[in-house]
């Protein structure tokens, strides 16, 4: 079973993605983590509109915050450098 796991490229890609996601989550601010939990961890599966409503933000603001969370993942995956974010 372990050999099969090591040889399965798709499975390895998914394990690597999981590791990247966990590192990105570790780097989230408290607010980002709250939004992440409301969207992906909460058993109610809240949509972006519901999250905006509950946090009293505009939908545009929530999408901007989501974009920043995706930037954290992109940094962990090596797709962009942190210096790009600072500009």
N, CA, C and O atoms as a printed pandas DataFrame, in Angstrom:
     atom_number atom_name residue_name chain_id  residue_number  x_coord  y_coord  z_coord
0              1         N          UNK        A               1    0.830   -1.189    0.000
1              2        CA          UNK        A               1    0.000    0.000    0.000
2              3         C          UNK        A               1    0.876    1.255    0.000
3              4         O          UNK        A               1    0.584    2.210   -0.721
4              5         N          UNK        A               2    1.947    1.265    0.801
5              6        CA          UNK        A               2    2.835    2.431    0.867
6              7         C          UNK        A               2    3.520    2.660   -0.470
7              8         O          UNK        A               2    3.700    3.806   -0.882
8              9         N          UNK        A               3    3.905    1.593   -1.151
9             10        CA          UNK        A               3    4.560    1.729   -2.460
10            11         C          UNK        A               3    3.573    2.323   -3.457
11            12         O          UNK        A               3    3.925    3.214   -4.231
12            13         N          UNK        A               4    2.350    1.835   -3.438
13            14        CA          UNK        A               4    1.318    2.360   -4.326
14            15         C          UNK        A               4    1.124    3.856   -4.094
15            16         O          UNK        A               4    1.005    4.628   -5.044
16            17         N          UNK        A               5    1.093    4.261   -2.814
17            18        CA          UNK        A               5    0.927    5.671   -2.457
18            19         C          UNK        A               5    2.088    6.499   -3.001
19            20         O          UNK        A               5    1.874    7.588   -3.534
20            21         N          UNK        A               6    3.307    5.997   -2.874
21            22        CA          UNK        A               6    4.481    6.736   -3.331
22            23         C          UNK        A               6    4.526    6.856   -4.852
23            24         O          UNK        A               6    5.097    7.809   -5.381
24            25         N          UNK        A               7    3.932    5.902   -5.553
25            26        CA          UNK        A               7    3.979    5.905   -7.011
26            27         C          UNK        A               7    2.816    6.662   -7.643
27            28         O          UNK        A               7    2.874    6.996   -8.826
28            29         N          UNK        A               8    1.780    6.933   -6.889
29            30        CA          UNK        A               8    0.591    7.604   -7.415
30            31         C          UNK        A               8    0.821    9.113   -7.445
31            32         O          UNK        A               8    0.773    9.775   -6.409
32            33         N          UNK        A               9    1.070    9.652   -8.644
33            34        CA          UNK        A               9    1.392   11.080   -8.782
34            35         C          UNK        A               9    0.226   11.981   -8.384
35            36         O          UNK        A               9    0.440   13.030   -7.776
36            37         N          UNK        A              10   -0.986   11.594   -8.712
37            38        CA          UNK        A              10   -2.148   12.401   -8.347
38            39         C          UNK        A              10   -2.327   12.428   -6.836
39            40         O          UNK        A              10   -2.633   13.473   -6.261
40            41         N          UNK        A              11   -2.136   11.285   -6.194
41            42        CA          UNK        A              11   -2.239   11.228   -4.747
42            43         C          UNK        A              11   -1.160   12.093   -4.089
43            44         O          UNK        A              11   -1.432   12.786   -3.109
44            45         N          UNK        A              12    0.050   12.053   -4.622
45            46        CA          UNK        A              12    1.132   12.892   -4.095
46            47         C          UNK        A              12    0.820   14.369   -4.277
47            48         O          UNK        A              12    1.095   15.183   -3.396
48            49         N          UNK        A              13    0.235   14.717   -5.443
49            50        CA          UNK        A              13   -0.141   16.116   -5.690
50            51         C          UNK        A              13   -1.167   16.568   -4.650
51            52         O          UNK        A              13   -1.091   17.686   -4.141
52            53         N          UNK        A              14   -2.117   15.699   -4.342
53            54        CA          UNK        A              14   -3.145   16.058   -3.359
54            55         C          UNK        A              14   -2.570   16.181   -1.951
55            56         O          UNK        A              14   -2.966   17.066   -1.193
56            57         N          UNK        A              15   -1.629   15.290   -1.597
57            58        CA          UNK        A              15   -0.971   15.402   -0.294
58            59         C          UNK        A              15   -0.177   16.701   -0.197
59            60         O          UNK        A              15   -0.190   17.366    0.838
60            61         N          UNK        A              16    0.511   17.059   -1.275
61            62        CA          UNK        A              16    1.282   18.310   -1.296
62            63         C          UNK        A              16    0.353   19.515   -1.191
63            64         O          UNK        A              16    0.659   20.477   -0.486
64            65         N          UNK        A              17   -0.782   19.465   -1.890
65            66        CA          UNK        A              17   -1.757   20.553   -1.808
66            67         C          UNK        A              17   -2.299   20.685   -0.385
67            68         O          UNK        A              17   -2.463   21.794    0.123
68            69         N          UNK        A              18   -2.571   19.562    0.244
69            70        CA          UNK        A              18   -3.056   19.577    1.635
70            71         C          UNK        A              18   -2.017   20.244    2.547
71            72         O          UNK        A              18   -2.370   21.067    3.392
72            73         N          UNK        A              19   -0.750   19.893    2.377
73            74        CA          UNK        A              19    0.315   20.505    3.180
74            75         C          UNK        A              19    0.398   22.009    2.933
75            76         O          UNK        A              19    0.540   22.790    3.875
76            77         N          UNK        A              20    0.311   22.418    1.656
77            78        CA          UNK        A              20    0.344   23.839    1.321
78            79         C          UNK        A              20   -0.841   24.572    1.952
79            80         O          UNK        A              20   -0.689   25.676    2.476
80            81         N          UNK        A              21   -2.007   23.956    1.898
81            82        CA          UNK        A              21   -3.210   24.570    2.490
82            83         C          UNK        A              21   -3.053   24.732    3.999
83            84         O          UNK        A              21   -3.419   25.765    4.558
84            85         N          UNK        A              22   -2.512   23.720    4.652
85            86        CA          UNK        A              22   -2.323   23.805    6.104
86            87         C          UNK        A              22   -1.350   24.916    6.478
87            88         O          UNK        A              22   -1.552   25.606    7.477
88            89         N          UNK        A              23   -0.295   25.095    5.683
89            90        CA          UNK        A              23    0.650   26.195    5.954
90            91         C          UNK        A              23   -0.013   27.545    5.710
91            92         O          UNK        A              23    0.209   28.489    6.468
92            93         N          UNK        A              24   -0.820   27.644    4.665
93            94        CA          UNK        A              24   -1.531   28.901    4.389
94            95         C          UNK        A              24   -2.494   29.217    5.534
95            96         O          UNK        A              24   -2.590   30.367    5.961
96            97         N          UNK        A              25   -3.204   28.210    6.032
97            98        CA          UNK        A              25   -4.120   28.407    7.158
98            99         C          UNK        A              25   -3.357   28.880    8.388
99           100         O          UNK        A              25   -3.838   29.738    9.127
100          101         N          UNK        A              26   -2.177   28.325    8.609
101          102        CA          UNK        A              26   -1.357   28.740    9.757
102          103         C          UNK        A              26   -0.949   30.209    9.661
103          104         O          UNK        A              26   -0.696   30.849   10.681
104          105         N          UNK        A              27   -0.885   30.749    8.439
105          106        CA          UNK        A              27   -0.465   32.140    8.239
106          107         C          UNK        A              27   -1.635   33.122    8.153
107          108         O          UNK        A              27   -1.426   34.318    7.948
108          109         N          UNK        A              28   -2.851   32.631    8.307
109          110        CA          UNK        A              28   -4.018   33.510    8.225
110          111         C          UNK        A              28   -4.154   34.360    9.477
111          112         O          UNK        A              28   -3.794   33.945   10.579
112          113         N          UNK        A              29   -4.680   35.558    9.279
113          114        CA          UNK        A              29   -5.022   36.416   10.408
114          115         C          UNK        A              29   -6.233   35.806   11.116
115          116         O          UNK        A              29   -6.860   34.881   10.601
116          117         N          UNK        A              30   -6.549   36.322   12.279
117          118        CA          UNK        A              30   -7.727   35.823   13.005
118          119         C          UNK        A              30   -8.999   36.004   12.176
119          120         O          UNK        A              30   -9.858   35.122   12.142
120          121         N          UNK        A              31   -9.108   37.140   11.515
121          122        CA          UNK        A              31  -10.291   37.403   10.698
122          123         C          UNK        A              31  -10.360   36.438    9.513
123          124         O          UNK        A              31  -11.422   35.891    9.216
124          125         N          UNK        A              32   -9.234   36.230    8.842
125          126        CA          UNK        A              32   -9.209   35.290    7.723
126          127         C          UNK        A              32   -9.567   33.881    8.179
127          128         O          UNK        A              32  -10.295   33.161    7.497
128          129         N          UNK        A              33   -9.050   33.503    9.327
129          130        CA          UNK        A              33   -9.342   32.176    9.859
130          131         C          UNK        A              33  -10.829   32.039   10.187
131          132         O          UNK        A              33  -11.419   30.984    9.959
132          133         N          UNK        A              34  -11.426   33.088   10.714
133          134        CA          UNK        A              34  -12.852   33.060   11.014
134          135         C          UNK        A              34  -13.658   32.879    9.720
135          136         O          UNK        A              34  -14.595   32.083    9.675
136          137         N          UNK        A              35  -13.291   33.615    8.683
137          138        CA          UNK        A              35  -13.983   33.499    7.403
138          139         C          UNK        A              35  -13.781   32.105    6.817
139          140         O          UNK        A              35  -14.726   31.497    6.316
140          141         N          UNK        A              36  -12.556   31.603    6.877
141          142        CA          UNK        A              36  -12.255   30.250    6.392
142          143         C          UNK        A              36  -13.124   29.214    7.117
143          144         O          UNK        A              36  -13.706   28.334    6.484
144          145         N          UNK        A              37  -13.204   29.324    8.430
145          146        CA          UNK        A              37  -14.005   28.379    9.207
146          147         C          UNK        A              37  -15.489   28.469    8.856
147          148         O          UNK        A              37  -16.176   27.451    8.773
148          149         N          UNK        A              38  -15.976   29.686    8.652
149          150        CA          UNK        A              38  -17.390   29.854    8.301
150          151         C          UNK        A              38  -17.694   29.233    6.941
151          152         O          UNK        A              38  -18.775   28.683    6.732
152          153         N          UNK        A              39  -16.751   29.322    6.033
153          154        CA          UNK        A              39  -16.973   28.838    4.670
154          155         C          UNK        A              39  -16.702   27.335    4.532
155          156         O          UNK        A              39  -17.498   26.611    3.933
156          157         N          UNK        A              40  -15.580   26.871    5.085
157          158        CA          UNK        A              40  -15.126   25.517    4.782
158          159         C          UNK        A              40  -15.210   24.523    5.935
159          160         O          UNK        A              40  -15.244   23.315    5.700
160          161         N          UNK        A              41  -15.243   25.001    7.167
161          162        CA          UNK        A              41  -15.229   24.096    8.310
162          163         C          UNK        A              41  -16.628   23.956    8.909
163          164         O          UNK        A              41  -17.008   22.883    9.378
164          165         N          UNK        A              42  -17.371   25.029    8.890
165          166        CA          UNK        A              42  -18.719   25.059    9.444
166          167         C          UNK        A              42  -19.598   24.034    8.731
167          168         O          UNK        A              42  -19.596   23.966    7.502
168          169         N          UNK        A              43  -20.332   23.254    9.477
169          170        CA          UNK        A              43  -21.196   22.234    8.880
170          171         C          UNK        A              43  -22.380   22.842    8.123
171          172         O          UNK        A              43  -23.050   22.142    7.364
172          173         N          UNK        A              44  -22.643   24.136    8.322
173          174        CA          UNK        A              44  -23.729   24.801    7.602
174          175         C          UNK        A              44  -23.344   25.154    6.169
175          176         O          UNK        A              44  -24.215   25.484    5.364
176          177         N          UNK        A              45  -22.060   25.092    5.840
177          178        CA          UNK        A              45  -21.540   25.468    4.522
178          179         C          UNK        A              45  -22.112   26.814    4.077
179          180         O          UNK        A              45  -22.961   26.888    3.188
180          181         N          UNK        A              46  -21.634   27.845    4.703
181          182        CA          UNK        A              46  -22.102   29.193    4.385
182          183         C          UNK        A              46  -21.490   29.669    3.077
183          184         O          UNK        A              46  -20.313   29.434    2.802
184          185         N          UNK        A              47  -22.297   30.333    2.286
185          186        CA          UNK        A              47  -21.802   30.946    1.059
186          187         C          UNK        A              47  -21.193   32.304    1.363
187          188         O          UNK        A              47  -21.289   32.803    2.484
188          189         N          UNK        A              48  -20.570   32.891    0.362
189          190        CA          UNK        A              48  -19.902   34.184    0.551
190          191         C          UNK        A              48  -20.909   35.274    0.903
191          192         O          UNK        A              48  -20.598   36.172    1.687
192          193         N          UNK        A              49  -22.099   35.207    0.338
193          194        CA          UNK        A              49  -23.129   36.201    0.653
194          195         C          UNK        A              49  -23.583   36.084    2.108
195          196         O          UNK        A              49  -23.776   37.091    2.790
196          197         N          UNK        A              50  -23.750   34.855    2.572
197          198        CA          UNK        A              50  -24.158   34.647    3.966
198          199         C          UNK        A              50  -23.073   35.094    4.936
199          200         O          UNK        A              50  -23.364   35.660    5.990
200          201         N          UNK        A              51  -21.834   34.837    4.574
201          202        CA          UNK        A              51  -20.714   35.267    5.427
202          203         C          UNK        A              51  -20.686   36.786    5.502
203          204         O          UNK        A              51  -20.526   37.356    6.581
204          205         N          UNK        A              52  -20.842   37.443    4.357
205          206        CA          UNK        A              52  -20.862   38.911    4.333
206          207         C          UNK        A              52  -21.977   39.435    5.226
207          208         O          UNK        A              52  -21.780   40.387    5.982
208          209         N          UNK        A              53  -23.131   38.819    5.138
209          210        CA          UNK        A              53  -24.275   39.254    5.942
210          211         C          UNK        A              53  -24.007   39.065    7.431
211          212         O          UNK        A              53  -24.278   39.965    8.226
212          213         N          UNK        A              54  -23.488   37.927    7.810
213          214        CA          UNK        A              54  -23.233   37.642    9.232
214          215         C          UNK        A              54  -22.156   38.533    9.823
215          216         O          UNK        A              54  -22.216   38.890   10.999
216          217         N          UNK        A              55  -21.165   38.897    9.004
217          218        CA          UNK        A              55  -20.068   39.735    9.507
218          219         C          UNK        A              55  -20.323   41.219    9.260
219          220         O          UNK        A              55  -19.497   42.056    9.624
220          221         N          UNK        A              56  -21.448   41.550    8.649
221          222        CA          UNK        A              56  -21.814   42.943    8.357
222          223         C          UNK        A              56  -20.792   43.610    7.449
223          224         O          UNK        A              56  -20.413   44.763    7.652
224          225         N          UNK        A              57  -20.349   42.852    6.431
225          226        CA          UNK        A              57  -19.463   43.367    5.388
226          227         C          UNK        A              57  -20.220   43.355    4.076
227          228         O          UNK        A              57  -21.217   42.649    3.925
228          229         N          UNK        A              58  -19.740   44.139    3.134
229          230        CA          UNK        A              58  -20.300   44.035    1.791
230          231         C          UNK        A              58  -19.772   42.744    1.163
231          232         O          UNK        A              58  -18.754   42.197    1.586
232          233         N          UNK        A              59  -20.480   42.281    0.157
233          234        CA          UNK        A              59  -20.042   41.073   -0.548
234          235         C          UNK        A              59  -18.691   41.333   -1.214
235          236         O          UNK        A              59  -17.823   40.460   -1.238
236          237         N          UNK        A              60  -18.525   42.519   -1.744
237          238        CA          UNK        A              60  -17.245   42.877   -2.381
238          239         C          UNK        A              60  -16.095   42.775   -1.373
239          240         O          UNK        A              60  -15.024   42.269   -1.707
240          241         N          UNK        A              61  -16.309   43.248   -0.156
241          242        CA          UNK        A              61  -15.277   43.168    0.881
242          243         C          UNK        A              61  -14.937   41.714    1.187
243          244         O          UNK        A              61  -13.764   41.370    1.338
244          245         N          UNK        A              62  -15.945   40.867    1.279
245          246        CA          UNK        A              62  -15.692   39.444    1.550
246          247         C          UNK        A              62  -14.909   38.815    0.406
247          248         O          UNK        A              62  -13.995   38.026    0.643
248          249         N          UNK        A              63  -15.258   39.158   -0.832
249          250        CA          UNK        A              63  -14.501   38.617   -1.969
250          251         C          UNK        A              63  -13.061   39.126   -1.964
251          252         O          UNK        A              63  -12.148   38.383   -2.323
252          253         N          UNK        A              64  -12.845   40.367   -1.567
253          254        CA          UNK        A              64  -11.475   40.886   -1.454
254          255         C          UNK        A              64  -10.702   40.132   -0.378
255          256         O          UNK        A              64   -9.521   39.833   -0.556
256          257         N          UNK        A              65  -11.356   39.828    0.730
257          258        CA          UNK        A              65  -10.711   39.073    1.803
258          259         C          UNK        A              65  -10.429   37.637    1.348
259          260         O          UNK        A              65   -9.395   37.064    1.690
260          261         N          UNK        A              66  -11.345   37.069    0.585
261          262        CA          UNK        A              66  -11.133   35.727    0.029
262          263         C          UNK        A              66   -9.914   35.727   -0.899
263          264         O          UNK        A              66   -9.101   34.803   -0.880
264          265         N          UNK        A              67   -9.806   36.777   -1.706
265          266        CA          UNK        A              67   -8.673   36.895   -2.622
266          267         C          UNK        A              67   -7.352   36.914   -1.856
267          268         O          UNK        A              67   -6.381   36.286   -2.279
268          269         N          UNK        A              68   -7.310   37.625   -0.741
269          270        CA          UNK        A              68   -6.101   37.677    0.083
270          271         C          UNK        A              68   -5.774   36.294    0.653
271          272         O          UNK        A              68   -4.604   35.928    0.768
272          273         N          UNK        A              69   -6.814   35.527    1.011
273          274        CA          UNK        A              69   -6.597   34.172    1.514
274          275         C          UNK        A              69   -6.036   33.281    0.408
275          276         O          UNK        A              69   -5.173   32.441    0.664
276          277         N          UNK        A              70   -6.522   33.463   -0.820
277          278        CA          UNK        A              70   -5.987   32.696   -1.948
278          279         C          UNK        A              70   -4.545   33.082   -2.257
279          280         O          UNK        A              70   -3.757   32.248   -2.701
280          281         N          UNK        A              71   -4.202   34.350   -2.022
281          282        CA          UNK        A              71   -2.810   34.768   -2.200
282          283         C          UNK        A              71   -1.893   34.023   -1.237
283          284         O          UNK        A              71   -0.780   33.647   -1.606
284          285         N          UNK        A              72   -2.350   33.807   -0.009
285          286        CA          UNK        A              72   -1.547   33.041    0.952
286          287         C          UNK        A              72   -1.275   31.634    0.429
287          288         O          UNK        A              72   -0.159   31.128    0.548
288          289         N          UNK        A              73   -2.292   31.006   -0.148
289          290        CA          UNK        A              73   -2.108   29.674   -0.711
290          291         C          UNK        A              73   -1.165   29.715   -1.907
291          292         O          UNK        A              73   -0.326   28.828   -2.057
292          293         N          UNK        A              74   -1.287   30.717   -2.750
293          294        CA          UNK        A              74   -0.415   30.847   -3.911
294          295         C          UNK        A              74    1.041   31.017   -3.487
295          296         O          UNK        A              74    1.945   30.497   -4.141
296          297         N          UNK        A              75    1.266   31.738   -2.406
297          298        CA          UNK        A              75    2.626   31.889   -1.881
298          299         C          UNK        A              75    3.155   30.534   -1.422
299          300         O          UNK        A              75    4.290   30.172   -1.732
300          301         N          UNK        A              76    2.341   29.789   -0.687
301          302        CA          UNK        A              76    2.770   28.474   -0.192
302          303         C          UNK        A              76    3.049   27.507   -1.331
303          304         O          UNK        A              76    3.946   26.671   -1.223
304          305         N          UNK        A              77    2.305   27.605   -2.412
305          306        CA          UNK        A              77    2.512   26.740   -3.562
306          307         C          UNK        A              77    3.680   27.220   -4.431
307          308         O          UNK        A              77    4.095   26.525   -5.358
308          309         N          UNK        A              78    4.208   28.416   -4.124
309          310        CA          UNK        A              78    5.319   28.944   -4.905
310          311         C          UNK        A              78    4.893   29.567   -6.218
311          312         O          UNK        A              78    5.719   29.764   -7.110
312          313         N          UNK        A              79    3.617   29.878   -6.346
313          314        CA          UNK        A              79    3.119   30.472   -7.581
314          315         C          UNK        A              79    3.380   31.970   -7.656
315          316         O          UNK        A              79    3.528   32.519   -8.748
316          317         N          UNK        A              80    3.439   32.634   -6.507
317          318        CA          UNK        A              80    3.795   34.046   -6.432
318          319         C          UNK        A              80    4.733   34.238   -5.255
319          320         O          UNK        A              80    4.771   33.424   -4.333
320          321         N          UNK        A              81    5.479   35.314   -5.299
321          322        CA          UNK        A              81    6.391   35.588   -4.192
322          323         C          UNK        A              81    5.735   36.581   -3.238
323          324         O          UNK        A              81    4.903   37.390   -3.650
324          325         N          UNK        A              82    6.113   36.518   -1.961
325          326        CA          UNK        A              82    5.522   37.457   -0.985
326          327         C          UNK        A              82    5.773   38.917   -1.343
327          328         O          UNK        A              82    4.991   39.785   -0.956
328          329         N          UNK        A              83    6.836   39.202   -2.066
329          330        CA          UNK        A              83    7.142   40.592   -2.433
330          331         C          UNK        A              83    6.079   41.188   -3.327
331          332         O          UNK        A              83    5.849   42.397   -3.295
332          333         N          UNK        A              84    5.422   40.354   -4.132
333          334        CA          UNK        A              84    4.363   40.853   -5.011
334          335         C          UNK        A              84    3.206   41.383   -4.194
335          336         O          UNK        A              84    2.591   42.387   -4.555
336          337         N          UNK        A              85    2.906   40.711   -3.091
337          338        CA          UNK        A              85    1.793   41.094   -2.224
338          339         C          UNK        A              85    2.060   42.445   -1.568
339          340         O          UNK        A              85    1.144   43.249   -1.392
340          341         N          UNK        A              86    3.315   42.687   -1.210
341          342        CA          UNK        A              86    3.661   43.914   -0.485
342          343         C          UNK        A              86    3.568   45.158   -1.353
343          344         O          UNK        A              86    3.547   46.272   -0.830
344          345         N          UNK        A              87    3.511   44.992   -2.663
345          346        CA          UNK        A              87    3.490   46.165   -3.557
346          347         C          UNK        A              87    2.142   46.788   -3.626
347          348         O          UNK        A              87    1.956   47.780   -4.330
